Amino acid sequence: MVNTAAKRPSAIGWLVRDLLIFAVLASLLNAAGQWLPAALNHIVVFVIAYVLCYITHEWGHWVGGRMRAADQPFLAYKQPLMTRFDIAAHTSRQFLSMSWGGVLGYLLAGLSMLVLYFANLAPGGLAVGALAFMSQSLAVDLPQIVAVSRGADPLQTNQSGAATSVILRRTWQTWLPLSALLIAWHFWS
């Protein structure tokens, strides 16, 4: 008899999925300089850095939530979000732990990429992708974390702070000055 029920997503399944993504991205990163024109190479490396920061961000959310015993069921492997955190069913402490975990996850990955870049071990696109993710995510995450830390309702704070329009606005608000800084650095270095 064949079991037709879909296998329930798990931490091991997500780890295998994300390790495969890391392996593919590492292969692309290794090969990018060999077969891509310079401009396209920077774009590919930027996307790779962004994806790596995103994956560590998601794992950070999971670890942070688990530190406070939050119930975070895993979503299907094809989704970009790893788990579902039901804000209405959790305490403010669980929300803050889950939120800080995501921040620490992408800061760890992003700062590691910056160190590799400044040690001349990684291309500039990696550093730019890391800066882009960190600046945009800090602009989205920190206002919510601060508000909940000061006693705001996590559900209302998340609904207003994580709305698509807010994320897009904070993205261009952080990426424009970052772009100007990078352009200035390029011309003066």
PyMOL commands that place a pseudoatom at each C-alpha (Angstrom):
pseudoatom trace, name=CA, resn=MET, resi=1, chain=A, elem=C, hetatm=0, pos=[0.000, 0.000, 0.000]
pseudoatom trace, name=CA, resn=VAL, resi=2, chain=A, elem=C, hetatm=0, pos=[1.392, 3.379, -1.011]
pseudoatom trace, name=CA, resn=ASN, resi=3, chain=A, elem=C, hetatm=0, pos=[1.152, 6.243, 1.444]
pseudoatom trace, name=CA, resn=THR, resi=4, chain=A, elem=C, hetatm=0, pos=[-0.254, 9.163, -0.538]
pseudoatom trace, name=CA, resn=ALA, resi=5, chain=A, elem=C, hetatm=0, pos=[-0.295, 11.584, 2.387]
pseudoatom trace, name=CA, resn=ALA, resi=6, chain=A, elem=C, hetatm=0, pos=[2.220, 14.405, 2.031]
pseudoatom trace, name=CA, resn=LYS, resi=7, chain=A, elem=C, hetatm=0, pos=[5.094, 14.283, 4.477]
pseudoatom trace, name=CA, resn=ARG, resi=8, chain=A, elem=C, hetatm=0, pos=[4.725, 16.909, 7.173]
pseudoatom trace, name=CA, resn=PRO, resi=9, chain=A, elem=C, hetatm=0, pos=[7.429, 19.613, 6.990]
pseudoatom trace, name=CA, resn=SER, resi=10, chain=A, elem=C, hetatm=0, pos=[10.071, 19.419, 9.726]
pseudoatom trace, name=CA, resn=ALA, resi=11, chain=A, elem=C, hetatm=0, pos=[13.204, 21.223, 10.919]
pseudoatom trace, name=CA, resn=ILE, resi=12, chain=A, elem=C, hetatm=0, pos=[15.359, 18.492, 9.318]
pseudoatom trace, name=CA, resn=GLY, resi=13, chain=A, elem=C, hetatm=0, pos=[13.502, 18.859, 6.022]
pseudoatom trace, name=CA, resn=TRP, resi=14, chain=A, elem=C, hetatm=0, pos=[13.963, 22.634, 6.097]
pseudoatom trace, name=CA, resn=LEU, resi=15, chain=A, elem=C, hetatm=0, pos=[17.628, 22.237, 7.000]
pseudoatom trace, name=CA, resn=VAL, resi=16, chain=A, elem=C, hetatm=0, pos=[18.173, 19.875, 4.059]
pseudoatom trace, name=CA, resn=ARG, resi=17, chain=A, elem=C, hetatm=0, pos=[16.302, 22.268, 1.742]
pseudoatom trace, name=CA, resn=ASP, resi=18, chain=A, elem=C, hetatm=0, pos=[18.312, 25.283, 2.903]
pseudoatom trace, name=CA, resn=LEU, resi=19, chain=A, elem=C, hetatm=0, pos=[21.647, 23.422, 2.759]
pseudoatom trace, name=CA, resn=LEU, resi=20, chain=A, elem=C, hetatm=0, pos=[20.828, 22.502, -0.848]
pseudoatom trace, name=CA, resn=ILE, resi=21, chain=A, elem=C, hetatm=0, pos=[20.058, 26.161, -1.569]
pseudoatom trace, name=CA, resn=PHE, resi=22, chain=A, elem=C, hetatm=0, pos=[23.377, 27.170, 0.067]
pseudoatom trace, name=CA, resn=ALA, resi=23, chain=A, elem=C, hetatm=0, pos=[25.237, 24.578, -2.052]
pseudoatom trace, name=CA, resn=VAL, resi=24, chain=A, elem=C, hetatm=0, pos=[23.642, 25.809, -5.280]
pseudoatom trace, name=CA, resn=LEU, resi=25, chain=A, elem=C, hetatm=0, pos=[24.316, 29.439, -4.382]
pseudoatom trace, name=CA, resn=ALA, resi=26, chain=A, elem=C, hetatm=0, pos=[27.926, 28.657, -3.431]
pseudoatom trace, name=CA, resn=SER, resi=27, chain=A, elem=C, hetatm=0, pos=[28.397, 26.935, -6.783]
pseudoatom trace, name=CA, resn=LEU, resi=28, chain=A, elem=C, hetatm=0, pos=[26.892, 29.915, -8.587]
pseudoatom trace, name=CA, resn=LEU, resi=29, chain=A, elem=C, hetatm=0, pos=[29.049, 32.292, -6.593]
pseudoatom trace, name=CA, resn=ASN, resi=30, chain=A, elem=C, hetatm=0, pos=[32.149, 30.280, -7.427]
pseudoatom trace, name=CA, resn=ALA, resi=31, chain=A, elem=C, hetatm=0, pos=[31.302, 30.151, -11.125]
pseudoatom trace, name=CA, resn=ALA, resi=32, chain=A, elem=C, hetatm=0, pos=[29.816, 33.622, -11.517]
pseudoatom trace, name=CA, resn=GLY, resi=33, chain=A, elem=C, hetatm=0, pos=[33.100, 35.405, -12.132]
pseudoatom trace, name=CA, resn=GLN, resi=34, chain=A, elem=C, hetatm=0, pos=[34.089, 32.882, -14.766]
pseudoatom trace, name=CA, resn=TRP, resi=35, chain=A, elem=C, hetatm=0, pos=[31.095, 32.977, -17.084]
pseudoatom trace, name=CA, resn=LEU, resi=36, chain=A, elem=C, hetatm=0, pos=[29.154, 36.165, -16.439]
pseudoatom trace, name=CA, resn=PRO, resi=37, chain=A, elem=C, hetatm=0, pos=[29.865, 39.677, -17.672]
pseudoatom trace, name=CA, resn=ALA, resi=38, chain=A, elem=C, hetatm=0, pos=[30.962, 41.941, -14.818]
pseudoatom trace, name=CA, resn=ALA, resi=39, chain=A, elem=C, hetatm=0, pos=[27.681, 43.886, -14.470]
pseudoatom trace, name=CA, resn=LEU, resi=40, chain=A, elem=C, hetatm=0, pos=[25.562, 40.733, -14.449]
pseudoatom trace, name=CA, resn=ASN, resi=41, chain=A, elem=C, hetatm=0, pos=[28.020, 39.108, -12.052]
pseudoatom trace, name=CA, resn=HIS, resi=42, chain=A, elem=C, hetatm=0, pos=[27.368, 41.872, -9.480]
pseudoatom trace, name=CA, resn=ILE, resi=43, chain=A, elem=C, hetatm=0, pos=[23.609, 41.370, -9.785]
pseudoatom trace, name=CA, resn=VAL, resi=44, chain=A, elem=C, hetatm=0, pos=[23.855, 37.589, -9.357]
pseudoatom trace, name=CA, resn=VAL, resi=45, chain=A, elem=C, hetatm=0, pos=[26.148, 37.948, -6.331]
pseudoatom trace, name=CA, resn=PHE, resi=46, chain=A, elem=C, hetatm=0, pos=[23.800, 40.594, -4.857]
pseudoatom trace, name=CA, resn=VAL, resi=47, chain=A, elem=C, hetatm=0, pos=[20.848, 38.189, -5.163]
pseudoatom trace, name=CA, resn=ILE, resi=48, chain=A, elem=C, hetatm=0, pos=[22.896, 35.357, -3.644]
pseudoatom trace, name=CA, resn=ALA, resi=49, chain=A, elem=C, hetatm=0, pos=[23.792, 37.520, -0.625]
pseudoatom trace, name=CA, resn=TYR, resi=50, chain=A, elem=C, hetatm=0, pos=[20.190, 38.637, -0.236]
pseudoatom trace, name=CA, resn=VAL, resi=51, chain=A, elem=C, hetatm=0, pos=[18.916, 35.040, -0.291]
pseudoatom trace, name=CA, resn=LEU, resi=52, chain=A, elem=C, hetatm=0, pos=[21.556, 33.902, 2.207]
pseudoatom trace, name=CA, resn=CYS, resi=53, chain=A, elem=C, hetatm=0, pos=[20.589, 36.716, 4.593]
pseudoatom trace, name=CA, resn=TYR, resi=54, chain=A, elem=C, hetatm=0, pos=[16.921, 35.829, 4.156]
pseudoatom trace, name=CA, resn=ILE, resi=55, chain=A, elem=C, hetatm=0, pos=[17.491, 32.155, 4.958]
pseudoatom trace, name=CA, resn=THR, resi=56, chain=A, elem=C, hetatm=0, pos=[19.456, 32.981, 8.119]
pseudoatom trace, name=CA, resn=HIS, resi=57, chain=A, elem=C, hetatm=0, pos=[16.735, 35.484, 9.023]
pseudoatom trace, name=CA, resn=GLU, resi=58, chain=A, elem=C, hetatm=0, pos=[14.078, 32.745, 8.854]
pseudoatom trace, name=CA, resn=TRP, resi=59, chain=A, elem=C, hetatm=0, pos=[16.178, 30.315, 10.909]
pseudoatom trace, name=CA, resn=GLY, resi=60, chain=A, elem=C, hetatm=0, pos=[16.790, 33.101, 13.424]
pseudoatom trace, name=CA, resn=HIS, resi=61, chain=A, elem=C, hetatm=0, pos=[13.031, 33.592, 13.796]
pseudoatom trace, name=CA, resn=TRP, resi=62, chain=A, elem=C, hetatm=0, pos=[12.597, 29.873, 14.442]
pseudoatom trace, name=CA, resn=VAL, resi=63, chain=A, elem=C, hetatm=0, pos=[15.426, 29.676, 16.987]
pseudoatom trace, name=CA, resn=GLY, resi=64, chain=A, elem=C, hetatm=0, pos=[14.263, 32.850, 18.756]
pseudoatom trace, name=CA, resn=GLY, resi=65, chain=A, elem=C, hetatm=0, pos=[10.698, 31.611, 18.992]
pseudoatom trace, name=CA, resn=ARG, resi=66, chain=A, elem=C, hetatm=0, pos=[11.780, 28.163, 20.211]
pseudoatom trace, name=CA, resn=MET, resi=67, chain=A, elem=C, hetatm=0, pos=[13.848, 29.806, 22.966]
pseudoatom trace, name=CA, resn=ARG, resi=68, chain=A, elem=C, hetatm=0, pos=[10.527, 31.002, 24.446]
pseudoatom trace, name=CA, resn=ALA, resi=69, chain=A, elem=C, hetatm=0, pos=[8.649, 27.769, 23.638]
pseudoatom trace, name=CA, resn=ALA, resi=70, chain=A, elem=C, hetatm=0, pos=[6.601, 29.367, 20.857]
pseudoatom trace, name=CA, resn=ASP, resi=71, chain=A, elem=C, hetatm=0, pos=[4.505, 27.026, 18.744]
pseudoatom trace, name=CA, resn=GLN, resi=72, chain=A, elem=C, hetatm=0, pos=[5.767, 27.536, 15.196]
pseudoatom trace, name=CA, resn=PRO, resi=73, chain=A, elem=C, hetatm=0, pos=[4.491, 24.877, 12.798]
pseudoatom trace, name=CA, resn=PHE, resi=74, chain=A, elem=C, hetatm=0, pos=[6.630, 24.456, 9.705]
pseudoatom trace, name=CA, resn=LEU, resi=75, chain=A, elem=C, hetatm=0, pos=[5.154, 25.500, 6.388]
pseudoatom trace, name=CA, resn=ALA, resi=76, chain=A, elem=C, hetatm=0, pos=[5.532, 23.661, 3.079]
pseudoatom trace, name=CA, resn=TYR, resi=77, chain=A, elem=C, hetatm=0, pos=[9.097, 23.573, 1.730]
pseudoatom trace, name=CA, resn=LYS, resi=78, chain=A, elem=C, hetatm=0, pos=[8.147, 25.511, -1.408]
pseudoatom trace, name=CA, resn=GLN, resi=79, chain=A, elem=C, hetatm=0, pos=[7.247, 28.605, 0.639]
pseudoatom trace, name=CA, resn=PRO, resi=80, chain=A, elem=C, hetatm=0, pos=[9.681, 31.425, 1.408]
pseudoatom trace, name=CA, resn=LEU, resi=81, chain=A, elem=C, hetatm=0, pos=[8.488, 31.585, 5.034]
pseudoatom trace, name=CA, resn=MET, resi=82, chain=A, elem=C, hetatm=0, pos=[9.720, 28.679, 7.128]
pseudoatom trace, name=CA, resn=THR, resi=83, chain=A, elem=C, hetatm=0, pos=[7.208, 28.684, 9.968]
pseudoatom trace, name=CA, resn=ARG, resi=84, chain=A, elem=C, hetatm=0, pos=[3.907, 30.206, 10.931]
pseudoatom trace, name=CA, resn=PHE, resi=85, chain=A, elem=C, hetatm=0, pos=[4.015, 32.317, 14.074]
pseudoatom trace, name=CA, resn=ASP, resi=86, chain=A, elem=C, hetatm=0, pos=[0.483, 33.083, 15.207]
pseudoatom trace, name=CA, resn=ILE, resi=87, chain=A, elem=C, hetatm=0, pos=[0.915, 36.438, 16.925]
pseudoatom trace, name=CA, resn=ALA, resi=88, chain=A, elem=C, hetatm=0, pos=[-2.517, 36.315, 18.530]
pseudoatom trace, name=CA, resn=ALA, resi=89, chain=A, elem=C, hetatm=0, pos=[-1.693, 32.980, 20.219]
pseudoatom trace, name=CA, resn=HIS, resi=90, chain=A, elem=C, hetatm=0, pos=[1.660, 34.035, 21.696]
pseudoatom trace, name=CA, resn=THR, resi=91, chain=A, elem=C, hetatm=0, pos=[2.883, 36.388, 24.392]
pseudoatom trace, name=CA, resn=SER, resi=92, chain=A, elem=C, hetatm=0, pos=[4.750, 39.620, 23.792]
pseudoatom trace, name=CA, resn=ARG, resi=93, chain=A, elem=C, hetatm=0, pos=[7.913, 37.948, 25.137]
pseudoatom trace, name=CA, resn=GLN, resi=94, chain=A, elem=C, hetatm=0, pos=[7.576, 35.150, 22.581]
pseudoatom trace, name=CA, resn=PHE, resi=95, chain=A, elem=C, hetatm=0, pos=[6.996, 37.709, 19.819]
pseudoatom trace, name=CA, resn=LEU, resi=96, chain=A, elem=C, hetatm=0, pos=[10.082, 39.688, 20.862]
pseudoatom trace, name=CA, resn=SER, resi=97, chain=A, elem=C, hetatm=0, pos=[12.248, 36.588, 21.101]
pseudoatom trace, name=CA, resn=MET, resi=98, chain=A, elem=C, hetatm=0, pos=[11.091, 35.427, 17.658]
pseudoatom trace, name=CA, resn=SER, resi=99, chain=A, elem=C, hetatm=0, pos=[11.655, 38.932, 16.230]
pseudoatom trace, name=CA, resn=TRP, resi=100, chain=A, elem=C, hetatm=0, pos=[15.126, 39.400, 17.741]
pseudoatom trace, name=CA, resn=GLY, resi=101, chain=A, elem=C, hetatm=0, pos=[16.078, 35.935, 16.514]
pseudoatom trace, name=CA, resn=GLY, resi=102, chain=A, elem=C, hetatm=0, pos=[15.369, 37.015, 12.937]
pseudoatom trace, name=CA, resn=VAL, resi=103, chain=A, elem=C, hetatm=0, pos=[17.384, 40.199, 13.388]
pseudoatom trace, name=CA, resn=LEU, resi=104, chain=A, elem=C, hetatm=0, pos=[20.343, 38.335, 14.885]
pseudoatom trace, name=CA, resn=GLY, resi=105, chain=A, elem=C, hetatm=0, pos=[20.156, 35.761, 12.089]
pseudoatom trace, name=CA, resn=TYR, resi=106, chain=A, elem=C, hetatm=0, pos=[20.535, 38.246, 9.252]
pseudoatom trace, name=CA, resn=LEU, resi=107, chain=A, elem=C, hetatm=0, pos=[23.011, 40.416, 11.134]
pseudoatom trace, name=CA, resn=LEU, resi=108, chain=A, elem=C, hetatm=0, pos=[25.241, 37.382, 11.662]
pseudoatom trace, name=CA, resn=ALA, resi=109, chain=A, elem=C, hetatm=0, pos=[25.085, 36.456, 7.975]
pseudoatom trace, name=CA, resn=GLY, resi=110, chain=A, elem=C, hetatm=0, pos=[25.354, 40.036, 6.711]
pseudoatom trace, name=CA, resn=LEU, resi=111, chain=A, elem=C, hetatm=0, pos=[28.253, 41.014, 8.937]
pseudoatom trace, name=CA, resn=SER, resi=112, chain=A, elem=C, hetatm=0, pos=[30.051, 37.786, 7.989]
pseudoatom trace, name=CA, resn=MET, resi=113, chain=A, elem=C, hetatm=0, pos=[29.702, 38.730, 4.321]
pseudoatom trace, name=CA, resn=LEU, resi=114, chain=A, elem=C, hetatm=0, pos=[31.049, 42.214, 5.014]
pseudoatom trace, name=CA, resn=VAL, resi=115, chain=A, elem=C, hetatm=0, pos=[34.058, 40.740, 6.822]
pseudoatom trace, name=CA, resn=LEU, resi=116, chain=A, elem=C, hetatm=0, pos=[34.704, 38.431, 3.862]
pseudoatom trace, name=CA, resn=TYR, resi=117, chain=A, elem=C, hetatm=0, pos=[34.490, 41.378, 1.486]
pseudoatom trace, name=CA, resn=PHE, resi=118, chain=A, elem=C, hetatm=0, pos=[36.848, 43.597, 3.496]
pseudoatom trace, name=CA, resn=ALA, resi=119, chain=A, elem=C, hetatm=0, pos=[39.277, 40.656, 3.826]
pseudoatom trace, name=CA, resn=ASN, resi=120, chain=A, elem=C, hetatm=0, pos=[39.253, 40.477, -0.011]
pseudoatom trace, name=CA, resn=LEU, resi=121, chain=A, elem=C, hetatm=0, pos=[37.711, 37.001, 0.113]
pseudoatom trace, name=CA, resn=ALA, resi=122, chain=A, elem=C, hetatm=0, pos=[34.360, 37.867, -1.481]
pseudoatom trace, name=CA, resn=PRO, resi=123, chain=A, elem=C, hetatm=0, pos=[33.153, 40.076, -4.358]
pseudoatom trace, name=CA, resn=GLY, resi=124, chain=A, elem=C, hetatm=0, pos=[31.573, 43.484, -3.768]
pseudoatom trace, name=CA, resn=GLY, resi=125, chain=A, elem=C, hetatm=0, pos=[28.106, 42.308, -4.759]
pseudoatom trace, name=CA, resn=LEU, resi=126, chain=A, elem=C, hetatm=0, pos=[28.071, 40.082, -1.698]
pseudoatom trace, name=CA, resn=ALA, resi=127, chain=A, elem=C, hetatm=0, pos=[28.719, 43.033, 0.591]
pseudoatom trace, name=CA, resn=VAL, resi=128, chain=A, elem=C, hetatm=0, pos=[26.150, 45.197, -1.194]
pseudoatom trace, name=CA, resn=GLY, resi=129, chain=A, elem=C, hetatm=0, pos=[23.496, 42.468, -0.976]
pseudoatom trace, name=CA, resn=ALA, resi=130, chain=A, elem=C, hetatm=0, pos=[24.205, 42.043, 2.719]
pseudoatom trace, name=CA, resn=LEU, resi=131, chain=A, elem=C, hetatm=0, pos=[24.008, 45.800, 3.342]
pseudoatom trace, name=CA, resn=ALA, resi=132, chain=A, elem=C, hetatm=0, pos=[20.783, 46.021, 1.364]
pseudoatom trace, name=CA, resn=PHE, resi=133, chain=A, elem=C, hetatm=0, pos=[19.115, 43.243, 3.333]
pseudoatom trace, name=CA, resn=MET, resi=134, chain=A, elem=C, hetatm=0, pos=[20.336, 44.479, 6.710]
pseudoatom trace, name=CA, resn=SER, resi=135, chain=A, elem=C, hetatm=0, pos=[19.342, 48.117, 6.142]
pseudoatom trace, name=CA, resn=GLN, resi=136, chain=A, elem=C, hetatm=0, pos=[15.912, 47.284, 4.747]
pseudoatom trace, name=CA, resn=SER, resi=137, chain=A, elem=C, hetatm=0, pos=[15.145, 44.672, 7.389]
pseudoatom trace, name=CA, resn=LEU, resi=138, chain=A, elem=C, hetatm=0, pos=[16.315, 46.808, 10.290]
pseudoatom trace, name=CA, resn=ALA, resi=139, chain=A, elem=C, hetatm=0, pos=[14.070, 49.616, 9.029]
pseudoatom trace, name=CA, resn=VAL, resi=140, chain=A, elem=C, hetatm=0, pos=[11.112, 47.213, 8.984]
pseudoatom trace, name=CA, resn=ASP, resi=141, chain=A, elem=C, hetatm=0, pos=[11.850, 45.170, 12.116]
pseudoatom trace, name=CA, resn=LEU, resi=142, chain=A, elem=C, hetatm=0, pos=[13.185, 47.652, 14.669]
pseudoatom trace, name=CA, resn=PRO, resi=143, chain=A, elem=C, hetatm=0, pos=[10.137, 49.956, 14.840]
pseudoatom trace, name=CA, resn=GLN, resi=144, chain=A, elem=C, hetatm=0, pos=[7.944, 46.934, 15.596]
pseudoatom trace, name=CA, resn=ILE, resi=145, chain=A, elem=C, hetatm=0, pos=[10.367, 45.492, 18.153]
pseudoatom trace, name=CA, resn=VAL, resi=146, chain=A, elem=C, hetatm=0, pos=[10.693, 48.840, 19.933]
pseudoatom trace, name=CA, resn=ALA, resi=147, chain=A, elem=C, hetatm=0, pos=[6.923, 49.387, 19.971]
pseudoatom trace, name=CA, resn=VAL, resi=148, chain=A, elem=C, hetatm=0, pos=[6.197, 45.945, 21.424]
pseudoatom trace, name=CA, resn=SER, resi=149, chain=A, elem=C, hetatm=0, pos=[9.053, 46.372, 23.932]
pseudoatom trace, name=CA, resn=ARG, resi=150, chain=A, elem=C, hetatm=0, pos=[7.300, 49.535, 25.114]
pseudoatom trace, name=CA, resn=GLY, resi=151, chain=A, elem=C, hetatm=0, pos=[4.010, 47.701, 25.633]
pseudoatom trace, name=CA, resn=ALA, resi=152, chain=A, elem=C, hetatm=0, pos=[2.252, 47.954, 22.257]
pseudoatom trace, name=CA, resn=ASP, resi=153, chain=A, elem=C, hetatm=0, pos=[0.037, 45.081, 21.165]
pseudoatom trace, name=CA, resn=PRO, resi=154, chain=A, elem=C, hetatm=0, pos=[2.127, 42.710, 18.972]
pseudoatom trace, name=CA, resn=LEU, resi=155, chain=A, elem=C, hetatm=0, pos=[-0.789, 41.867, 16.669]
pseudoatom trace, name=CA, resn=GLN, resi=156, chain=A, elem=C, hetatm=0, pos=[-1.687, 45.490, 15.893]
pseudoatom trace, name=CA, resn=THR, resi=157, chain=A, elem=C, hetatm=0, pos=[1.970, 46.485, 15.654]
pseudoatom trace, name=CA, resn=ASN, resi=158, chain=A, elem=C, hetatm=0, pos=[2.734, 43.689, 13.206]
pseudoatom trace, name=CA, resn=GLN, resi=159, chain=A, elem=C, hetatm=0, pos=[-0.343, 44.352, 11.082]
pseudoatom trace, name=CA, resn=SER, resi=160, chain=A, elem=C, hetatm=0, pos=[0.612, 47.992, 10.613]
pseudoatom trace, name=CA, resn=GLY, resi=161, chain=A, elem=C, hetatm=0, pos=[4.400, 47.543, 10.531]
pseudoatom trace, name=CA, resn=ALA, resi=162, chain=A, elem=C, hetatm=0, pos=[4.576, 44.530, 8.213]
pseudoatom trace, name=CA, resn=ALA, resi=163, chain=A, elem=C, hetatm=0, pos=[2.051, 45.691, 5.640]
pseudoatom trace, name=CA, resn=THR, resi=164, chain=A, elem=C, hetatm=0, pos=[3.355, 45.414, 2.079]
pseudoatom trace, name=CA, resn=SER, resi=165, chain=A, elem=C, hetatm=0, pos=[3.120, 49.171, 1.538]
pseudoatom trace, name=CA, resn=VAL, resi=166, chain=A, elem=C, hetatm=0, pos=[5.174, 49.822, 4.691]
pseudoatom trace, name=CA, resn=ILE, resi=167, chain=A, elem=C, hetatm=0, pos=[7.838, 47.285, 3.718]
pseudoatom trace, name=CA, resn=LEU, resi=168, chain=A, elem=C, hetatm=0, pos=[8.125, 48.731, 0.206]
pseudoatom trace, name=CA, resn=ARG, resi=169, chain=A, elem=C, hetatm=0, pos=[8.298, 52.311, 1.509]
pseudoatom trace, name=CA, resn=ARG, resi=170, chain=A, elem=C, hetatm=0, pos=[10.967, 51.458, 4.070]
pseudoatom trace, name=CA, resn=THR, resi=171, chain=A, elem=C, hetatm=0, pos=[12.891, 49.506, 1.431]
pseudoatom trace, name=CA, resn=TRP, resi=172, chain=A, elem=C, hetatm=0, pos=[13.271, 52.447, -0.948]
pseudoatom trace, name=CA, resn=GLN, resi=173, chain=A, elem=C, hetatm=0, pos=[13.838, 54.812, 1.998]
pseudoatom trace, name=CA, resn=THR, resi=174, chain=A, elem=C, hetatm=0, pos=[16.836, 52.724, 3.063]
pseudoatom trace, name=CA, resn=TRP, resi=175, chain=A, elem=C, hetatm=0, pos=[18.082, 51.718, -0.384]
pseudoatom trace, name=CA, resn=LEU, resi=176, chain=A, elem=C, hetatm=0, pos=[18.245, 55.261, -1.807]
pseudoatom trace, name=CA, resn=PRO, resi=177, chain=A, elem=C, hetatm=0, pos=[20.742, 56.577, 0.778]
pseudoatom trace, name=CA, resn=LEU, resi=178, chain=A, elem=C, hetatm=0, pos=[22.608, 53.248, 0.664]
pseudoatom trace, name=CA, resn=SER, resi=179, chain=A, elem=C, hetatm=0, pos=[22.867, 53.563, -3.135]
pseudoatom trace, name=CA, resn=ALA, resi=180, chain=A, elem=C, hetatm=0, pos=[24.127, 57.141, -2.869]
pseudoatom trace, name=CA, resn=LEU, resi=181, chain=A, elem=C, hetatm=0, pos=[26.716, 56.070, -0.300]
pseudoatom trace, name=CA, resn=LEU, resi=182, chain=A, elem=C, hetatm=0, pos=[27.901, 53.172, -2.467]
pseudoatom trace, name=CA, resn=ILE, resi=183, chain=A, elem=C, hetatm=0, pos=[28.126, 55.357, -5.571]
pseudoatom trace, name=CA, resn=ALA, resi=184, chain=A, elem=C, hetatm=0, pos=[30.119, 57.971, -3.660]
pseudoatom trace, name=CA, resn=TRP, resi=185, chain=A, elem=C, hetatm=0, pos=[32.409, 55.287, -2.261]
pseudoatom trace, name=CA, resn=HIS, resi=186, chain=A, elem=C, hetatm=0, pos=[32.944, 53.854, -5.767]
pseudoatom trace, name=CA, resn=PHE, resi=187, chain=A, elem=C, hetatm=0, pos=[34.021, 57.227, -7.168]
pseudoatom trace, name=CA, resn=TRP, resi=188, chain=A, elem=C, hetatm=0, pos=[36.208, 58.261, -4.229]
pseudoatom trace, name=CA, resn=SER, resi=189, chain=A, elem=C, hetatm=0, pos=[37.985, 54.967, -3.608]
for i in range(1, 189): cmd.bond("trace and resi %d" % i, "trace and resi %d" % (i + 1))
show_as sticks, trace
zoom trace
